[in-house]
Amino acid sequence: MVEEMMSEYPDDRFIAVGFSMGGNIVVKYLGEHEQMQTRFIGAISCCQGYDIVQSVSLCIHAQMLYLCLIFGSMM
């Protein structure tokens, strides 16, 4: 769909907006298609879903890794 819009309007730039799962799709698309990023003025991802339990455990792991790197560099 994006390629079709770009071929129909080759001189225009776009704004991508996605809600819920659409927000995830917008972020994933632009992250995986870096060559297309220049055709977008901006992107908005609203209310995308996530797993709060998994997110908390990832944040704790990242924080521990960060602390190990900081304290490891001091030794």
PyMOL Python script that loads the backbone (N, CA, C, O; Angstrom):
from pymol import cmd

cmd.read_pdbstr("""\
ATOM      1  N   MET A   1       0.817  -1.183   0.000  1.00  0.00           N
ATOM      2  CA  MET A   1       0.000   0.000   0.000  1.00  0.00           C
ATOM      3  C   MET A   1       0.871   1.262   0.000  1.00  0.00           C
ATOM      4  O   MET A   1       0.583   2.223  -0.713  1.00  0.00           O
ATOM      5  N   VAL A   2       1.931   1.247   0.802  1.00  0.00           N
ATOM      6  CA  VAL A   2       2.813   2.416   0.880  1.00  0.00           C
ATOM      7  C   VAL A   2       3.475   2.656  -0.468  1.00  0.00           C
ATOM      8  O   VAL A   2       3.527   3.789  -0.946  1.00  0.00           O
ATOM      9  N   GLU A   3       3.981   1.590  -1.082  1.00  0.00           N
ATOM     10  CA  GLU A   3       4.641   1.733  -2.379  1.00  0.00           C
ATOM     11  C   GLU A   3       3.668   2.253  -3.441  1.00  0.00           C
ATOM     12  O   GLU A   3       4.047   3.033  -4.315  1.00  0.00           O
ATOM     13  N   GLU A   4       2.406   1.811  -3.352  1.00  0.00           N
ATOM     14  CA  GLU A   4       1.386   2.274  -4.297  1.00  0.00           C
ATOM     15  C   GLU A   4       1.136   3.776  -4.145  1.00  0.00           C
ATOM     16  O   GLU A   4       1.034   4.496  -5.138  1.00  0.00           O
ATOM     17  N   MET A   5       1.037   4.243  -2.897  1.00  0.00           N
ATOM     18  CA  MET A   5       0.841   5.683  -2.649  1.00  0.00           C
ATOM     19  C   MET A   5       2.046   6.480  -3.143  1.00  0.00           C
ATOM     20  O   MET A   5       1.892   7.554  -3.725  1.00  0.00           O
ATOM     21  N   MET A   6       3.234   5.954  -2.909  1.00  0.00           N
ATOM     22  CA  MET A   6       4.443   6.666  -3.327  1.00  0.00           C
ATOM     23  C   MET A   6       4.577   6.726  -4.845  1.00  0.00           C
ATOM     24  O   MET A   6       5.071   7.713  -5.389  1.00  0.00           O
ATOM     25  N   SER A   7       4.141   5.676  -5.526  1.00  0.00           N
ATOM     26  CA  SER A   7       4.209   5.704  -6.986  1.00  0.00           C
ATOM     27  C   SER A   7       3.140   6.628  -7.572  1.00  0.00           C
ATOM     28  O   SER A   7       3.354   7.244  -8.616  1.00  0.00           O
ATOM     29  N   GLU A   8       1.986   6.723  -6.896  1.00  0.00           N
ATOM     30  CA  GLU A   8       0.924   7.615  -7.374  1.00  0.00           C
ATOM     31  C   GLU A   8       1.246   9.082  -7.101  1.00  0.00           C
ATOM     32  O   GLU A   8       0.831   9.962  -7.854  1.00  0.00           O
ATOM     33  N   TYR A   9       1.985   9.344  -6.025  1.00  0.00           N
ATOM     34  CA  TYR A   9       2.368  10.709  -5.642  1.00  0.00           C
ATOM     35  C   TYR A   9       3.884  10.767  -5.451  1.00  0.00           C
ATOM     36  O   TYR A   9       4.356  10.897  -4.322  1.00  0.00           O
ATOM     37  N   PRO A  10       4.651  10.673  -6.537  1.00  0.00           N
ATOM     38  CA  PRO A  10       6.109  10.541  -6.425  1.00  0.00           C
ATOM     39  C   PRO A  10       6.829  11.760  -5.852  1.00  0.00           C
ATOM     40  O   PRO A  10       7.936  11.621  -5.333  1.00  0.00           O
ATOM     41  N   ASP A  11       6.242  12.931  -5.931  1.00  0.00           N
ATOM     42  CA  ASP A  11       6.914  14.143  -5.456  1.00  0.00           C
ATOM     43  C   ASP A  11       6.475  14.563  -4.057  1.00  0.00           C
ATOM     44  O   ASP A  11       6.961  15.563  -3.528  1.00  0.00           O
ATOM     45  N   ASP A  12       5.574  13.817  -3.465  1.00  0.00           N
ATOM     46  CA  ASP A  12       5.041  14.182  -2.150  1.00  0.00           C
ATOM     47  C   ASP A  12       5.752  13.436  -1.030  1.00  0.00           C
ATOM     48  O   ASP A  12       6.354  12.384  -1.243  1.00  0.00           O
ATOM     49  N   ARG A  13       5.666  14.011   0.177  1.00  0.00           N
ATOM     50  CA  ARG A  13       6.161  13.348   1.382  1.00  0.00           C
ATOM     51  C   ARG A  13       4.949  13.037   2.255  1.00  0.00           C
ATOM     52  O   ARG A  13       3.898  13.663   2.114  1.00  0.00           O
ATOM     53  N   PHE A  14       5.098  12.076   3.150  1.00  0.00           N
ATOM     54  CA  PHE A  14       3.957  11.544   3.872  1.00  0.00           C
ATOM     55  C   PHE A  14       4.128  11.637   5.381  1.00  0.00           C
ATOM     56  O   PHE A  14       5.231  11.819   5.897  1.00  0.00           O
ATOM     57  N   ILE A  15       2.997  11.505   6.071  1.00  0.00           N
ATOM     58  CA  ILE A  15       2.967  11.361   7.527  1.00  0.00           C
ATOM     59  C   ILE A  15       2.250  10.042   7.800  1.00  0.00           C
ATOM     60  O   ILE A  15       1.150   9.811   7.300  1.00  0.00           O
ATOM     61  N   ALA A  16       2.877   9.184   8.593  1.00  0.00           N
ATOM     62  CA  ALA A  16       2.270   7.902   8.934  1.00  0.00           C
ATOM     63  C   ALA A  16       1.670   7.993  10.334  1.00  0.00           C
ATOM     64  O   ALA A  16       2.311   8.488  11.261  1.00  0.00           O
ATOM     65  N   VAL A  17       0.439   7.514  10.480  1.00  0.00           N
ATOM     66  CA  VAL A  17      -0.235   7.500  11.777  1.00  0.00           C
ATOM     67  C   VAL A  17      -0.844   6.127  11.973  1.00  0.00           C
ATOM     68  O   VAL A  17      -1.513   5.597  11.086  1.00  0.00           O
ATOM     69  N   GLY A  18      -0.602   5.552  13.158  1.00  0.00           N
ATOM     70  CA  GLY A  18      -1.184   4.256  13.457  1.00  0.00           C
ATOM     71  C   GLY A  18      -1.687   4.199  14.885  1.00  0.00           C
ATOM     72  O   GLY A  18      -1.072   4.757  15.794  1.00  0.00           O
ATOM     73  N   PHE A  19      -2.801   3.526  15.076  1.00  0.00           N
ATOM     74  CA  PHE A  19      -3.386   3.348  16.399  1.00  0.00           C
ATOM     75  C   PHE A  19      -3.370   1.866  16.751  1.00  0.00           C
ATOM     76  O   PHE A  19      -3.643   1.019  15.900  1.00  0.00           O
ATOM     77  N   SER A  20      -3.054   1.557  17.988  1.00  0.00           N
ATOM     78  CA  SER A  20      -3.032   0.189  18.492  1.00  0.00           C
ATOM     79  C   SER A  20      -2.079  -0.647  17.646  1.00  0.00           C
ATOM     80  O   SER A  20      -0.902  -0.300  17.538  1.00  0.00           O
ATOM     81  N   MET A  21      -2.546  -1.730  17.046  1.00  0.00           N
ATOM     82  CA  MET A  21      -1.673  -2.573  16.225  1.00  0.00           C
ATOM     83  C   MET A  21      -1.129  -1.793  15.028  1.00  0.00           C
ATOM     84  O   MET A  21      -0.018  -2.055  14.566  1.00  0.00           O
ATOM     85  N   GLY A  22      -1.904  -0.843  14.532  1.00  0.00           N
ATOM     86  CA  GLY A  22      -1.435   0.001  13.432  1.00  0.00           C
ATOM     87  C   GLY A  22      -0.220   0.823  13.823  1.00  0.00           C
ATOM     88  O   GLY A  22       0.650   1.086  12.993  1.00  0.00           O
ATOM     89  N   GLY A  23      -0.158   1.234  15.096  1.00  0.00           N
ATOM     90  CA  GLY A  23       1.024   1.949  15.588  1.00  0.00           C
ATOM     91  C   GLY A  23       2.258   1.074  15.544  1.00  0.00           C
ATOM     92  O   GLY A  23       3.341   1.533  15.183  1.00  0.00           O
ATOM     93  N   ASN A  24       2.095  -0.190  15.911  1.00  0.00           N
ATOM     94  CA  ASN A  24       3.203  -1.142  15.823  1.00  0.00           C
ATOM     95  C   ASN A  24       3.645  -1.334  14.378  1.00  0.00           C
ATOM     96  O   ASN A  24       4.839  -1.429  14.095  1.00  0.00           O
ATOM     97  N   ILE A  25       2.689  -1.391  13.476  1.00  0.00           N
ATOM     98  CA  ILE A  25       2.999  -1.593  12.060  1.00  0.00           C
ATOM     99  C   ILE A  25       3.768  -0.398  11.510  1.00  0.00           C
ATOM    100  O   ILE A  25       4.731  -0.577  10.764  1.00  0.00           O
ATOM    101  N   VAL A  26       3.363   0.811  11.863  1.00  0.00           N
ATOM    102  CA  VAL A  26       4.054   2.017  11.406  1.00  0.00           C
ATOM    103  C   VAL A  26       5.508   2.012  11.870  1.00  0.00           C
ATOM    104  O   VAL A  26       6.418   2.239  11.073  1.00  0.00           O
ATOM    105  N   VAL A  27       5.724   1.756  13.152  1.00  0.00           N
ATOM    106  CA  VAL A  27       7.079   1.764  13.706  1.00  0.00           C
ATOM    107  C   VAL A  27       7.925   0.657  13.080  1.00  0.00           C
ATOM    108  O   VAL A  27       9.081   0.881  12.720  1.00  0.00           O
ATOM    109  N   LYS A  28       7.353  -0.519  12.955  1.00  0.00           N
ATOM    110  CA  LYS A  28       8.078  -1.662  12.364  1.00  0.00           C
ATOM    111  C   LYS A  28       8.429  -1.378  10.906  1.00  0.00           C
ATOM    112  O   LYS A  28       9.555  -1.632  10.476  1.00  0.00           O
ATOM    113  N   TYR A  29       7.477  -0.857  10.151  1.00  0.00           N
ATOM    114  CA  TYR A  29       7.715  -0.567   8.732  1.00  0.00           C
ATOM    115  C   TYR A  29       8.854   0.423   8.559  1.00  0.00           C
ATOM    116  O   TYR A  29       9.781   0.180   7.786  1.00  0.00           O
ATOM    117  N   LEU A  30       8.787   1.529   9.268  1.00  0.00           N
ATOM    118  CA  LEU A  30       9.821   2.551   9.110  1.00  0.00           C
ATOM    119  C   LEU A  30      11.171   2.084   9.655  1.00  0.00           C
ATOM    120  O   LEU A  30      12.217   2.485   9.146  1.00  0.00           O
ATOM    121  N   GLY A  31      11.153   1.246  10.677  1.00  0.00           N
ATOM    122  CA  GLY A  31      12.406   0.715  11.204  1.00  0.00           C
ATOM    123  C   GLY A  31      13.066  -0.278  10.267  1.00  0.00           C
ATOM    124  O   GLY A  31      14.293  -0.350  10.207  1.00  0.00           O
ATOM    125  N   GLU A  32      12.273  -1.040   9.539  1.00  0.00           N
ATOM    126  CA  GLU A  32      12.812  -2.068   8.649  1.00  0.00           C
ATOM    127  C   GLU A  32      13.055  -1.583   7.225  1.00  0.00           C
ATOM    128  O   GLU A  32      13.747  -2.253   6.459  1.00  0.00           O
ATOM    129  N   HIS A  33      12.503  -0.440   6.858  1.00  0.00           N
ATOM    130  CA  HIS A  33      12.660   0.097   5.500  1.00  0.00           C
ATOM    131  C   HIS A  33      13.305   1.489   5.576  1.00  0.00           C
ATOM    132  O   HIS A  33      12.657   2.505   5.324  1.00  0.00           O
ATOM    133  N   GLU A  34      14.566   1.506   5.921  1.00  0.00           N
ATOM    134  CA  GLU A  34      15.252   2.787   6.125  1.00  0.00           C
ATOM    135  C   GLU A  34      15.247   3.653   4.871  1.00  0.00           C
ATOM    136  O   GLU A  34      15.208   4.879   4.972  1.00  0.00           O
ATOM    137  N   GLN A  35      15.285   3.039   3.693  1.00  0.00           N
ATOM    138  CA  GLN A  35      15.285   3.812   2.451  1.00  0.00           C
ATOM    139  C   GLN A  35      13.987   4.586   2.270  1.00  0.00           C
ATOM    140  O   GLN A  35      13.964   5.582   1.548  1.00  0.00           O
ATOM    141  N   MET A  36      12.905   4.148   2.911  1.00  0.00           N
ATOM    142  CA  MET A  36      11.616   4.831   2.803  1.00  0.00           C
ATOM    143  C   MET A  36      11.496   5.999   3.789  1.00  0.00           C
ATOM    144  O   MET A  36      10.628   6.856   3.624  1.00  0.00           O
ATOM    145  N   GLN A  37      12.340   6.040   4.790  1.00  0.00           N
ATOM    146  CA  GLN A  37      12.222   7.061   5.831  1.00  0.00           C
ATOM    147  C   GLN A  37      12.320   8.471   5.274  1.00  0.00           C
ATOM    148  O   GLN A  37      11.716   9.394   5.822  1.00  0.00           O
ATOM    149  N   THR A  38      13.063   8.653   4.204  1.00  0.00           N
ATOM    150  CA  THR A  38      13.206   9.998   3.637  1.00  0.00           C
ATOM    151  C   THR A  38      11.913  10.497   3.007  1.00  0.00           C
ATOM    152  O   THR A  38      11.758  11.700   2.796  1.00  0.00           O
ATOM    153  N   ARG A  39      10.984   9.597   2.704  1.00  0.00           N
ATOM    154  CA  ARG A  39       9.713   9.992   2.105  1.00  0.00           C
ATOM    155  C   ARG A  39       8.678  10.413   3.144  1.00  0.00           C
ATOM    156  O   ARG A  39       7.590  10.872   2.795  1.00  0.00           O
ATOM    157  N   PHE A  40       9.026  10.252   4.437  1.00  0.00           N
ATOM    158  CA  PHE A  40       8.087  10.585   5.506  1.00  0.00           C
ATOM    159  C   PHE A  40       8.557  11.819   6.268  1.00  0.00           C
ATOM    160  O   PHE A  40       9.723  11.921   6.649  1.00  0.00           O
ATOM    161  N   ILE A  41       7.638  12.752   6.483  1.00  0.00           N
ATOM    162  CA  ILE A  41       7.918  13.929   7.305  1.00  0.00           C
ATOM    163  C   ILE A  41       7.956  13.517   8.768  1.00  0.00           C
ATOM    164  O   ILE A  41       8.752  14.042   9.547  1.00  0.00           O
ATOM    165  N   GLY A  42       7.098  12.581   9.137  1.00  0.00           N
ATOM    166  CA  GLY A  42       7.029  12.113  10.512  1.00  0.00           C
ATOM    167  C   GLY A  42       6.123  10.906  10.625  1.00  0.00           C
ATOM    168  O   GLY A  42       5.465  10.498   9.668  1.00  0.00           O
ATOM    169  N   ALA A  43       6.109  10.346  11.825  1.00  0.00           N
ATOM    170  CA  ALA A  43       5.252   9.192  12.091  1.00  0.00           C
ATOM    171  C   ALA A  43       4.749   9.290  13.526  1.00  0.00           C
ATOM    172  O   ALA A  43       5.465   9.734  14.422  1.00  0.00           O
ATOM    173  N   ILE A  44       3.514   8.869  13.722  1.00  0.00           N
ATOM    174  CA  ILE A  44       2.905   8.885  15.049  1.00  0.00           C
ATOM    175  C   ILE A  44       2.379   7.485  15.342  1.00  0.00           C
ATOM    176  O   ILE A  44       1.650   6.898  14.543  1.00  0.00           O
ATOM    177  N   SER A  45       2.762   6.965  16.500  1.00  0.00           N
ATOM    178  CA  SER A  45       2.287   5.657  16.948  1.00  0.00           C
ATOM    179  C   SER A  45       1.525   5.869  18.250  1.00  0.00           C
ATOM    180  O   SER A  45       2.119   6.227  19.267  1.00  0.00           O
ATOM    181  N   CYS A  46       0.212   5.650  18.224  1.00  0.00           N
ATOM    182  CA  CYS A  46      -0.645   5.905  19.383  1.00  0.00           C
ATOM    183  C   CYS A  46      -1.167   4.605  19.985  1.00  0.00           C
ATOM    184  O   CYS A  46      -1.668   3.734  19.273  1.00  0.00           O
ATOM    185  N   CYS A  47      -1.045   4.489  21.286  1.00  0.00           N
ATOM    186  CA  CYS A  47      -1.658   3.395  22.051  1.00  0.00           C
ATOM    187  C   CYS A  47      -1.279   2.008  21.552  1.00  0.00           C
ATOM    188  O   CYS A  47      -2.117   1.108  21.512  1.00  0.00           O
ATOM    189  N   GLN A  48      -0.017   1.835  21.172  1.00  0.00           N
ATOM    190  CA  GLN A  48       0.385   0.490  20.756  1.00  0.00           C
ATOM    191  C   GLN A  48       0.415  -0.429  21.961  1.00  0.00           C
ATOM    192  O   GLN A  48       0.761  -0.010  23.066  1.00  0.00           O
ATOM    193  N   GLY A  49       0.058  -1.662  21.747  1.00  0.00           N
ATOM    194  CA  GLY A  49      -0.003  -2.624  22.841  1.00  0.00           C
ATOM    195  C   GLY A  49       1.373  -3.165  23.204  1.00  0.00           C
ATOM    196  O   GLY A  49       2.276  -3.200  22.368  1.00  0.00           O
ATOM    197  N   TYR A  50       1.524  -3.577  24.428  1.00  0.00           N
ATOM    198  CA  TYR A  50       2.753  -4.214  24.871  1.00  0.00           C
ATOM    199  C   TYR A  50       2.443  -5.078  26.086  1.00  0.00           C
ATOM    200  O   TYR A  50       1.410  -4.920  26.737  1.00  0.00           O
ATOM    201  N   ASP A  51       3.350  -5.981  26.372  1.00  0.00           N
ATOM    202  CA  ASP A  51       3.220  -6.899  27.501  1.00  0.00           C
ATOM    203  C   ASP A  51       3.926  -6.274  28.698  1.00  0.00           C
ATOM    204  O   ASP A  51       5.156  -6.261  28.742  1.00  0.00           O
ATOM    205  N   ILE A  52       3.182  -5.758  29.665  1.00  0.00           N
ATOM    206  CA  ILE A  52       3.757  -5.035  30.802  1.00  0.00           C
ATOM    207  C   ILE A  52       4.662  -5.935  31.648  1.00  0.00           C
ATOM    208  O   ILE A  52       5.686  -5.475  32.152  1.00  0.00           O
ATOM    209  N   VAL A  53       4.298  -7.204  31.808  1.00  0.00           N
ATOM    210  CA  VAL A  53       5.112  -8.120  32.619  1.00  0.00           C
ATOM    211  C   VAL A  53       6.472  -8.330  31.958  1.00  0.00           C
ATOM    212  O   VAL A  53       7.502  -8.258  32.628  1.00  0.00           O
ATOM    213  N   GLN A  54       6.484  -8.584  30.677  1.00  0.00           N
ATOM    214  CA  GLN A  54       7.743  -8.772  29.961  1.00  0.00           C
ATOM    215  C   GLN A  54       8.545  -7.471  29.938  1.00  0.00           C
ATOM    216  O   GLN A  54       9.769  -7.501  30.061  1.00  0.00           O
ATOM    217  N   SER A  55       7.883  -6.349  29.786  1.00  0.00           N
ATOM    218  CA  SER A  55       8.573  -5.056  29.746  1.00  0.00           C
ATOM    219  C   SER A  55       9.289  -4.767  31.061  1.00  0.00           C
ATOM    220  O   SER A  55      10.420  -4.280  31.060  1.00  0.00           O
ATOM    221  N   VAL A  56       8.640  -5.063  32.173  1.00  0.00           N
ATOM    222  CA  VAL A  56       9.260  -4.827  33.479  1.00  0.00           C
ATOM    223  C   VAL A  56      10.507  -5.679  33.630  1.00  0.00           C
ATOM    224  O   VAL A  56      11.544  -5.189  34.075  1.00  0.00           O
ATOM    225  N   SER A  57      10.414  -6.965  33.259  1.00  0.00           N
ATOM    226  CA  SER A  57      11.586  -7.837  33.404  1.00  0.00           C
ATOM    227  C   SER A  57      12.715  -7.386  32.480  1.00  0.00           C
ATOM    228  O   SER A  57      13.883  -7.481  32.856  1.00  0.00           O
ATOM    229  N   LEU A  58      12.397  -6.903  31.292  1.00  0.00           N
ATOM    230  CA  LEU A  58      13.432  -6.392  30.385  1.00  0.00           C
ATOM    231  C   LEU A  58      14.079  -5.132  30.940  1.00  0.00           C
ATOM    232  O   LEU A  58      15.290  -4.950  30.814  1.00  0.00           O
ATOM    233  N   CYS A  59      13.282  -4.256  31.555  1.00  0.00           N
ATOM    234  CA  CYS A  59      13.822  -3.026  32.142  1.00  0.00           C
ATOM    235  C   CYS A  59      14.759  -3.347  33.303  1.00  0.00           C
ATOM    236  O   CYS A  59      15.816  -2.733  33.446  1.00  0.00           O
ATOM    237  N   ILE A  60      14.365  -4.304  34.123  1.00  0.00           N
ATOM    238  CA  ILE A  60      15.213  -4.690  35.257  1.00  0.00           C
ATOM    239  C   ILE A  60      16.517  -5.281  34.742  1.00  0.00           C
ATOM    240  O   ILE A  60      17.586  -4.966  35.264  1.00  0.00           O
ATOM    241  N   HIS A  61      16.442  -6.134  33.723  1.00  0.00           N
ATOM    242  CA  HIS A  61      17.646  -6.734  33.142  1.00  0.00           C
ATOM    243  C   HIS A  61      18.553  -5.649  32.552  1.00  0.00           C
ATOM    244  O   HIS A  61      19.766  -5.671  32.758  1.00  0.00           O
ATOM    245  N   ALA A  62      17.965  -4.708  31.825  1.00  0.00           N
ATOM    246  CA  ALA A  62      18.752  -3.630  31.221  1.00  0.00           C
ATOM    247  C   ALA A  62      19.407  -2.772  32.299  1.00  0.00           C
ATOM    248  O   ALA A  62      20.556  -2.358  32.142  1.00  0.00           O
ATOM    249  N   GLN A  63      18.698  -2.503  33.385  1.00  0.00           N
ATOM    250  CA  GLN A  63      19.254  -1.705  34.473  1.00  0.00           C
ATOM    251  C   GLN A  63      20.433  -2.433  35.118  1.00  0.00           C
ATOM    252  O   GLN A  63      21.453  -1.811  35.415  1.00  0.00           O
ATOM    253  N   MET A  64      20.307  -3.730  35.337  1.00  0.00           N
ATOM    254  CA  MET A  64      21.400  -4.509  35.930  1.00  0.00           C
ATOM    255  C   MET A  64      22.603  -4.528  34.998  1.00  0.00           C
ATOM    256  O   MET A  64      23.739  -4.402  35.456  1.00  0.00           O
ATOM    257  N   LEU A  65      22.374  -4.680  33.708  1.00  0.00           N
ATOM    258  CA  LEU A  65      23.461  -4.670  32.734  1.00  0.00           C
ATOM    259  C   LEU A  65      24.172  -3.322  32.747  1.00  0.00           C
ATOM    260  O   LEU A  65      25.402  -3.261  32.720  1.00  0.00           O
ATOM    261  N   TYR A  66      23.397  -2.247  32.788  1.00  0.00           N
ATOM    262  CA  TYR A  66      23.955  -0.896  32.826  1.00  0.00           C
ATOM    263  C   TYR A  66      24.824  -0.712  34.073  1.00  0.00           C
ATOM    264  O   TYR A  66      25.934  -0.187  33.980  1.00  0.00           O
ATOM    265  N   LEU A  67      24.330  -1.140  35.237  1.00  0.00           N
ATOM    266  CA  LEU A  67      25.098  -1.014  36.472  1.00  0.00           C
ATOM    267  C   LEU A  67      26.389  -1.826  36.411  1.00  0.00           C
ATOM    268  O   LEU A  67      27.432  -1.364  36.874  1.00  0.00           O
ATOM    269  N   CYS A  68      26.328  -3.024  35.847  1.00  0.00           N
ATOM    270  CA  CYS A  68      27.532  -3.837  35.710  1.00  0.00           C
ATOM    271  C   CYS A  68      28.549  -3.164  34.803  1.00  0.00           C
ATOM    272  O   CYS A  68      29.749  -3.199  35.078  1.00  0.00           O
ATOM    273  N   LEU A  69      28.083  -2.561  33.738  1.00  0.00           N
ATOM    274  CA  LEU A  69      29.013  -1.867  32.829  1.00  0.00           C
ATOM    275  C   LEU A  69      29.646  -0.659  33.518  1.00  0.00           C
ATOM    276  O   LEU A  69      30.848  -0.430  33.388  1.00  0.00           O
ATOM    277  N   ILE A  70      28.849   0.108  34.244  1.00  0.00           N
ATOM    278  CA  ILE A  70      29.365   1.300  34.944  1.00  0.00           C
ATOM    279  C   ILE A  70      30.378   0.893  36.008  1.00  0.00           C
ATOM    280  O   ILE A  70      31.492   1.415  36.047  1.00  0.00           O
ATOM    281  N   PHE A  71      29.986  -0.042  36.867  1.00  0.00           N
ATOM    282  CA  PHE A  71      30.890  -0.432  37.961  1.00  0.00           C
ATOM    283  C   PHE A  71      32.083  -1.224  37.438  1.00  0.00           C
ATOM    284  O   PHE A  71      33.175  -1.151  38.002  1.00  0.00           O
ATOM    285  N   GLY A  72      31.879  -1.974  36.373  1.00  0.00           N
ATOM    286  CA  GLY A  72      32.977  -2.726  35.778  1.00  0.00           C
ATOM    287  C   GLY A  72      34.046  -1.819  35.205  1.00  0.00           C
ATOM    288  O   GLY A  72      35.233  -2.142  35.255  1.00  0.00           O
ATOM    289  N   SER A  73      33.629  -0.679  34.657  1.00  0.00           N
ATOM    290  CA  SER A  73      34.602   0.250  34.085  1.00  0.00           C
ATOM    291  C   SER A  73      35.373   1.009  35.174  1.00  0.00           C
ATOM    292  O   SER A  73      36.428   1.577  34.894  1.00  0.00           O
ATOM    293  N   MET A  74      34.860   1.023  36.402  1.00  0.00           N
ATOM    294  CA  MET A  74      35.539   1.711  37.500  1.00  0.00           C
ATOM    295  C   MET A  74      36.611   0.838  38.133  1.00  0.00           C
ATOM    296  O   MET A  74      37.485   1.343  38.838  1.00  0.00           O
ATOM    297  N   MET A  75      36.555  -0.451  37.894  1.00  0.00           N
ATOM    298  CA  MET A  75      37.504  -1.350  38.543  1.00  0.00           C
ATOM    299  C   MET A  75      38.781  -1.492  37.750  1.00  0.00           C
ATOM    300  O   MET A  75      39.687  -2.217  38.162  1.00  0.00           O
TER     301      MET A  75
END
""", "prot")
cmd.dss("prot")
cmd.show_as("cartoon", "prot")
cmd.util.cbc("prot")
cmd.orient("prot")
